[in-house]
Amino acid sequence: MDSIKNVIIPHFIHYLLKSAKSVDFKLWMQCVNLKTAVNILSLKNLEEIISIKDALNLGLSNNLKLVFPYVKVIPRPEFKVSE
């Protein structure tokens, strides 16, 4: 997890993605921050990660939908082309 926080995230913050993948990166970064905020992942944080996962490119698998039917779906942020 250290290499993710110390290498991968800083790399993509410095070299910004210029496509709709930038939305996925920001959502993924939220998940990483939730996971690393505490030593033990709480059910609340897990549910928030799952709701973020639903907004990612492929959404939730059918299995996750069955196991977590009550997780609040968040809208996918819109990608805006910068000029």
Secondary structure by P-SEA (a helix, b strand, c coil): cccccccaaaaaaaacccccaaaaaaaaaaaaaaaaccccccaaaaaaaaaaaaaccccccaaaaaacccccccccbbbbbcc
